[in-house]
Amino acid sequence: MNQLQLFLPCAAGVEGFLADEVHRLTGLTGDDLLTGRGGVMLRGSWRDALRLNLHSRLSQRVLVQLSHTPYRSENDLYEAASAVAWEIWFTTRETFKVKVTAQHSPLKSLNFAGLKIKDAVADRFRHKCGERPSVNTQWPDARIHVHLTTDSATIYIDTSGEPLFKRGWREDKGEAPLKETLAAAMIAASGWDRALPLYDPCCGSGTIAIEAAQVACNIAPGQLRRFGFEKLLPYQAHVWQALKEEARAQQHPATAPVFGSDVAFRMVDFAQRNAERAGVADVVQLRGGDALQRMPPCEQPGVMLVNPPYGERIETAGVAGRSQGGRERAQVDDGGDFFSQLATHWKKNYPGWTAWVLTPDLKLPSHMRLKESRRVPMWNGPIECRLFRFDMVAGRNRGAQAG
């Protein structure tokens, strides 16, 4: 288990930041750590797989590659899955599930492909052990992932179980919440050095602020949850316990203050409860208030990270979007009213601050009458977004620069 081929999938646009994170956690470089489309590949040990599950903020899962073969039909997939030594990963007492994803596969039915792979796994166990494991599609002990391209099939076993964005602390949430992994990607992309204050003026249930507070305290994101590897045969409880104790010993007091506010006091209550579960209630300072009216939370300029309301996200950030009848919206029909008022407020009251805004609106800088200093492509699930950086220059109204 010391020479495993691992694949860590992530959101599109996050691959480079994930590679940096993996290098920091494992020390791997060169051919042992490769950045690909939609994730990072590395040669590592079983211990590395456990460590990455515990510490990675950016990856969606930690997968062990078991097979990579050409294929042309479902029978080829059956043969490929039959050749994998499943008996070294789990027993007939564990349940399993097969999930197939594809990109330009010639096969007509992924469901049928999944059935052929399931049959191959069960048949191998029956041949080796005299009995077969059962399938559980909802809560399996072992999860098998298969990815098909035009002509190749890659088979993985999943060490994570539930996806890694499920940290275990966010029980209270609003509509269309930001995934913790994407909040962590925003923090990584901003280059926040953990020394400056960090503020989310549209904090919702607190995801960005809580992720930042855990980063500031060096709290491992996976410390509260269980993992799929705990049901697999290579798992050794004492090794895992030692890794968790090592992580706890590396925690420290926050290196910077973290702030969050939201116009909906209900969301502030949610964020407070989430912060308590995440172990950072004494680090994150949460307040109610309109993003268009709140003044800076501290005297020292810092970094703002904002995932403002748009499309599926219906919680509002400020009074600019209030329509008749009291229902709140984040923006008027042309998408610009809230953002232009927010920019005016920032330019007047937040000199010296840097604001990072995640949005699917590529015209956001013109709505805000600001010139971005950086734009980072990033996907929020199926939504293509940009993370824009705006520098609030002290003593200078930058609104005159844009038309």
C-alpha positions in Angstrom: 0.0 0.0 0.0 3.0 2.3 -0.3 2.8 2.8 -4.1 -0.8 3.8 -4.9 -2.0 5.8 -7.8 -4.3 8.4 -6.3 -6.7 10.7 -8.1 -8.3 13.7 -6.3 -11.1 15.3 -8.3 -12.0 18.9 -7.8 -14.1 21.7 -9.3 -13.0 23.0 -12.7 -10.6 25.9 -12.2 -9.3 24.6 -8.9 -6.8 22.1 -10.1 -3.7 24.3 -9.7 -4.7 25.3 -6.1 -5.3 21.7 -5.3 -1.9 20.6 -6.6 -0.3 23.3 -4.3 -2.3 21.9 -1.4 -1.3 18.3 -2.1 2.4 19.3 -2.3 2.1 21.1 1.0 0.5 18.1 2.7 2.6 15.3 1.1 5.8 17.0 -0.1 5.3 15.3 -3.5 6.7 17.0 -6.7 7.5 16.2 -10.3 6.2 13.1 -11.9 4.7 12.0 -8.5 2.3 14.9 -8.6 0.5 15.8 -11.9 -2.2 18.3 -12.5 -4.9 17.1 -14.9 -8.3 18.3 -16.1 -10.7 18.1 -13.2 -8.3 17.0 -10.6 -4.8 16.0 -9.4 -3.0 12.6 -9.9 -0.3 11.5 -7.5 1.8 8.5 -6.5 1.4 8.1 -2.8 1.0 5.7 0.1 -2.1 4.5 2.0 -1.1 6.9 4.7 -1.1 9.7 2.2 -4.6 8.8 1.2 -5.7 9.1 4.9 -3.9 12.3 5.4 -5.4 13.9 2.3 -8.9 12.9 3.4 -8.3 14.5 6.7 -6.6 17.7 5.6 -7.6 18.5 2.0 -10.0 21.5 1.7 -10.2 21.5 -2.1 -10.6 18.0 -3.3 -14.0 16.3 -3.7 -12.8 12.8 -3.0 -9.6 10.7 -2.6 -9.8 7.8 -5.2 -7.3 4.9 -5.5 -6.9 3.9 -9.2 -7.1 0.2 -9.6 -7.2 -0.3 -13.3 -6.8 1.7 -16.6 -7.5 -0.2 -19.7 -8.8 0.3 -23.3 -12.4 -0.8 -24.0 -14.9 -1.0 -26.9 -17.8 -2.7 -25.3 -19.5 -3.6 -22.0 -17.8 -7.0 -22.2 -14.4 -5.3 -22.1 -15.6 -3.5 -18.9 -16.6 -6.8 -17.4 -13.1 -8.3 -18.1 -11.4 -5.2 -16.7 -13.4 -5.3 -13.5 -12.9 -9.1 -13.2 -9.1 -8.6 -13.2 -9.1 -6.3 -10.2 -8.2 -7.9 -6.8 -11.3 -6.7 -5.0 -10.7 -9.2 -2.2 -7.8 -7.1 -0.9 -10.1 -4.1 -0.4 -13.3 -5.5 1.1 -15.0 -8.8 2.0 -18.3 -10.4 1.2 -19.6 -8.9 4.5 -19.4 -5.4 3.1 -21.9 -3.9 0.7 -20.8 -2.1 -2.5 -22.0 0.3 -5.1 -20.8 1.1 -8.7 -21.0 4.6 -10.1 -20.1 5.1 -13.8 -19.3 8.5 -15.3 -18.4 9.2 -18.9 -17.0 11.7 -21.3 -17.7 11.0 -25.0 -18.2 7.2 -24.4 -19.5 5.3 -27.4 -21.7 3.1 -25.1 -25.4 3.6 -25.3 -26.3 3.0 -21.6 -24.1 3.8 -18.6 -26.6 2.0 -16.4 -26.0 -1.2 -18.4 -22.2 -0.6 -18.1 -22.6 -0.3 -14.4 -24.5 -3.6 -14.2 -21.8 -5.4 -16.1 -19.1 -4.1 -13.7 -21.2 -5.0 -10.7 -21.6 -8.5 -12.1 -17.9 -8.8 -12.6 -17.2 -7.8 -9.0 -19.8 -10.2 -7.6 -18.6 -13.0 -9.9 -15.0 -12.6 -8.8 -15.9 -12.8 -5.1 -18.1 -15.9 -5.8 -15.1 -17.5 -7.6 -12.6 -16.6 -4.9 -14.7 -16.9 -1.7 -17.7 -19.0 -2.6 -20.1 -16.2 -2.0 -20.8 -12.6 -3.2 -21.2 -9.3 -1.4 -24.5 -7.4 -1.6 -25.2 -4.2 -3.4 -26.4 -1.1 -1.4 -27.0 1.9 -3.6 -27.7 4.3 -0.7 -25.2 3.6 2.0 -22.6 1.2 0.7 -19.5 0.2 2.6 -17.4 0.2 -0.5 -17.8 2.7 -3.4 -16.4 1.8 -6.8 -16.1 4.6 -9.4 -15.6 4.0 -13.1 -14.8 6.8 -15.6 -15.1 6.2 -19.3 -13.5 8.2 -22.1 -13.8 7.6 -25.8 -11.7 4.5 -25.6 -10.3 4.0 -22.0 -11.9 2.9 -18.7 -10.4 3.8 -15.3 -11.6 1.9 -12.2 -11.2 3.4 -8.8 -12.1 2.6 -5.2 -13.2 5.5 -3.1 -11.5 6.1 0.2 -13.7 9.1 1.2 -17.3 7.8 1.3 -19.4 10.9 1.4 -17.9 13.8 -0.7 -15.3 15.8 1.2 -17.3 19.0 1.1 -19.4 17.4 3.8 -17.2 18.5 6.7 -19.8 17.6 9.4 -20.5 21.0 10.9 -23.0 22.6 8.5 -26.4 21.4 9.7 -28.0 24.8 9.3 -28.1 26.2 5.8 -30.2 28.4 3.5 -31.1 28.2 -0.1 -28.5 27.0 -2.6 -25.6 27.1 -0.1 -22.0 27.4 -1.3 -20.1 24.1 -1.0 -17.3 24.2 1.6 -14.7 23.1 -1.0 -15.6 26.0 -3.3 -15.4 28.4 -0.3 -11.9 27.0 0.4 -11.0 27.5 -3.3 -12.0 31.2 -3.1 -9.8 31.5 0.0 -6.9 29.8 -1.8 -7.3 31.9 -5.0 -7.3 35.1 -3.0 -3.9 34.4 -1.7 -5.1 35.3 1.8 -2.0 35.1 4.0 -3.9 34.3 7.3 -2.6 37.6 8.8 -5.0 40.2 7.4 -8.7 40.4 8.6 -11.1 38.5 6.4 -14.8 39.6 6.0 -17.8 38.2 4.2 -20.6 40.8 4.0 -23.1 38.3 2.5 -22.2 35.4 4.7 -25.4 33.3 4.6 -24.9 30.3 6.7 -21.3 31.2 7.2 -19.4 28.9 4.9 -16.7 31.2 3.7 -16.1 32.8 7.2 -16.0 29.4 8.9 -13.6 27.9 6.4 -11.4 30.9 6.8 -11.5 30.7 10.6 -10.5 27.0 10.4 -7.6 27.9 8.1 -6.5 30.6 10.5 -6.5 28.1 13.4 -5.1 25.2 11.3 -8.0 23.0 12.0 -8.2 19.9 9.8 -11.5 20.1 7.8 -12.1 16.3 8.1 -11.8 16.1 11.9 -15.6 15.8 12.6 -16.6 13.2 10.1 -16.3 9.5 9.2 -14.7 8.2 6.0 -15.2 5.4 3.6 -11.7 3.9 4.2 -12.8 3.0 7.7 -14.8 0.1 6.1 -11.9 -1.1 3.8 -9.5 -3.9 4.6 -6.2 -1.8 4.7 -7.7 0.4 7.4 -5.8 0.3 10.7 -7.4 2.2 13.6 -4.1 3.1 15.3 -2.7 4.7 12.2 -5.8 6.8 11.7 -5.9 7.8 15.4 -2.3 8.9 15.2 -3.0 11.1 12.2 -5.9 12.8 13.9 -3.9 13.4 17.1 -1.1 14.9 15.0 -3.6 17.2 13.4 -5.1 18.3 16.7 -1.6 19.0 18.0 -1.0 21.4 15.1 -4.0 23.6 15.9 -3.3 27.0 17.2 -5.0 30.3 18.1 -6.3 32.2 15.1 -3.7 34.2 13.2 -6.3 36.8 12.0 -9.8 38.0 12.9 -12.6 36.7 10.7 -15.9 38.5 10.3 -19.3 37.8 8.6 -22.6 39.6 8.3 -25.9 39.0 6.5 -29.1 41.0 6.0 -31.1 38.0 7.2 -30.8 37.6 11.0 -32.0 34.0 10.5 -29.0 33.2 8.5 -26.7 34.8 11.1 -28.2 32.5 13.7 -27.5 29.6 11.3 -23.9 30.7 10.8 -23.4 31.0 14.6 -24.5 27.5 15.2 -22.4 26.2 12.4 -19.4 28.0 13.8 -19.9 26.4 17.2 -20.0 22.9 15.6 -16.9 23.8 13.6 -15.0 24.8 16.7 -14.5 28.4 15.6 -17.3 30.3 17.5 -14.7 32.3 19.4 -12.9 33.2 16.2 -15.7 34.3 13.8 -17.5 37.5 14.7 -21.0 37.4 13.1 -23.5 40.3 12.8 -26.7 41.1 11.1 -26.8 44.0 8.7 -27.2 45.1 5.1 -24.1 44.8 2.9 -24.9 48.2 1.5 -24.8 49.8 4.9 -22.4 47.9 7.1 -19.1 49.7 7.8 -15.8 47.9 8.0 -15.7 45.4 10.9 -12.2 46.6 12.0 -9.8 49.4 11.6 -7.1 47.5 9.7 -7.9 47.0 6.0 -8.2 43.4 5.0 -9.7 41.0 2.5 -13.4 40.6 1.6 -14.6 37.4 0.1 -18.1 37.5 -1.3 -20.4 35.0 -3.0 -23.4 37.4 -3.6 -26.9 36.2 -4.5 -27.5 35.2 -8.1 -29.8 32.9 -10.0 -30.3 29.9 -7.8 -29.1 31.8 -4.7 -32.2 33.7 -3.5 -31.1 35.0 -0.2 -30.4 38.7 -0.6 -27.6 40.9 0.5 -29.1 44.3 0.8 -32.0 46.6 0.4 -31.3 47.5 -3.2 -33.1 44.4 -4.4 -36.3 44.8 -2.4 -39.3 44.6 -4.7 -42.8 45.6 -4.0 -44.6 43.4 -1.5 -41.5 43.0 0.7 -39.9 40.1 -1.2 -36.2 40.6 -1.5 -34.1 40.2 -4.5 -30.4 40.8 -4.9 -30.6 42.8 -8.1 -33.0 44.4 -10.5 -33.8 42.9 -13.8 -30.7 44.1 -15.5 -28.6 42.6 -12.8 -26.8 45.7 -11.9 -28.5 47.8 -9.3 -27.3 46.0 -6.1 -23.8 45.7 -7.4 -23.4 49.3 -8.4 -24.6 50.4 -5.0 -22.3 48.0 -3.3 -19.3 49.3 -5.3 -20.2 52.9 -4.3 -20.4 51.8 -0.7 -17.1 50.0 -0.8 -15.2 52.9 -2.6 -16.5 55.3 0.0 -16.0 53.3 3.2 -13.5 50.5 2.5 -10.2 52.2 1.3 -7.3 49.8 1.4 -9.5 46.7 1.3 -9.3 44.0 -1.4 -12.6 42.5 -2.5 -13.0 39.1 -4.2 -16.4 38.5 -5.7 -17.5 35.1 -7.2 -20.2 35.5 -9.9 -21.4 34.0 -13.1 -21.9 37.5 -14.5 -18.9 38.2 -16.7 -20.0 41.9 -16.9 -19.9 42.4 -13.2 -17.0 44.9 -13.3 -19.1 47.2 -15.6 -22.1 46.8 -13.3 -19.9 47.9 -10.4 -18.1 50.6 -12.4 -14.9 49.0 -11.2 -11.8 47.7 -13.0 -10.8 44.2 -11.8 -7.2 43.5 -11.1 -7.6 39.8 -11.5 -10.2 37.3 -12.8 -10.0 33.6 -11.9 -12.2 31.1 -13.8 -14.0 28.8 -11.3 -17.1 26.6 -11.5 -19.8 26.5 -8.9 -21.2 23.1 -9.8 -22.6 23.4 -13.3 -22.4 27.2 -13.3 -19.3 28.8 -14.9 -18.2 31.7 -12.7 -15.4 34.2 -12.4 -13.7 35.3 -9.1 -13.0 39.0 -9.6 -10.5 40.9 -7.6 -11.2 44.6 -6.9 -8.7 46.9 -5.1 -10.3 49.7 -3.1 -7.6 52.3 -3.5 -7.5 54.7 -0.5 -8.4 58.3 -1.4 -9.4 57.6 -5.0 -12.8 57.1 -6.6 -12.2 54.4 -9.2 -15.7 54.6 -10.5 -14.7 57.3 -12.9 -12.4 54.8 -14.7 -15.2 52.7 -16.0 -18.2 53.5 -18.2 
